[in-house]
Every structure is written in C-alpha cells, then in structure tokens.
Amino acid sequence: MSERTDGRTGIENLRTVADYQFGADAGEALFPADASQTIKRTASGRPQQVLSDAGRIVSFGTDGRFTLGVEGGRRLVSALESPAYRVVVDDESEPFVRDGKNVFAKFVLEVGEGIRPGDEVVVVHERGEVIAVGRAELAAAGIRDFETGMAVKVRSGVPAGESR
C-alpha cells in the first residue's frame, strides 16, 4: 500500500519526527514542501518507507525512528551544518565504505559532536561527497579517541561513479 503525496498529506508528522531525531530543519530537508514523495505504508497504515524519484529517503522503524537511505543522507548533508550527523573519512577507507564495509575509528577524520551510539549517520568523504549511510556504534568522543573498533555499521554504500 502506498500513497503519493504533494508534500502536505501525512508528511507533517514525519517532519516532526525528523526534527526530533536530527535537529531543527531536518524535517523540511528530508521532506521538502515542493517535492513529491511516496509513502509506503504497512497494512495497518503505519508509514514504512518514504521514497523519492532519486531513491529511498528513509524507512520508519517500529521504534519510531528513521533509518536513512542514501537520498536521505544527501538531503541531510545539504541542510544541516557540518559536521552534524556526519562521520568524515579519508581516501584510504573510501573504496571499502562505498562497497558497504563498516567504518573503523582509526580512519575517521572528523565526527559530529552530538553523535551517540545507535544514531543514524551519514558517512562523507573528506571532499564532502556522501559515500554511505549507517548507524553509529560509538559516541563521538569514542570515535575520535579510539584507535581500534567499529565506528559506523554501514547500511548502504554509494558505488564510485554513482555520486551526485
């Protein structure tokens, strides 16, 4: 079951959740009023995924939180001040992350201060390009300070040449 929206129907509640989860203006960034989105719903009517022509923006978990799609990551990066909800990596780990491999703390150059374990994050190359989305496994301080350990469990990588 899905519904096509013109930016008004059902999106207001999703914007509120996004603002709560990612901070002010995230809702408008993920679900702009002038864009067309498709909301896929469960049989009970609960939102399950929000899609755009460019790809999956978010999935809505049973815990009431969003998991980001690559398109959602791109939208957040374009709207939120750097380094909010970003984990920045270097050239050495870029090909692995693009391939969907996890990000390890020793390869992180910069991390958003407010990141906590379990937060949805966008993995960005030091050039500013979105290369993956995933879930933080450590708090920002741990990602910065640890020389070993997984920083981000990558859900979706962006293959080389597919970036916008």
Secondary structure, DSSP 4 states (H G I P E B T S, - for coil): -EEEESSSTTHHHHHHHHHHHH-TTHHHHHS-TTS-EEEEE-TTS-EEEEEETTEEEEEE-TTS-EEE-HHHHHHHHHHSPTTTTEEEE-TTTHHHHHTTPPEEGGGEEEE-TT--TT-EEEEEETTS-EEEEEEESS-HHHHHH-SSSEEEEEEEE--TT---
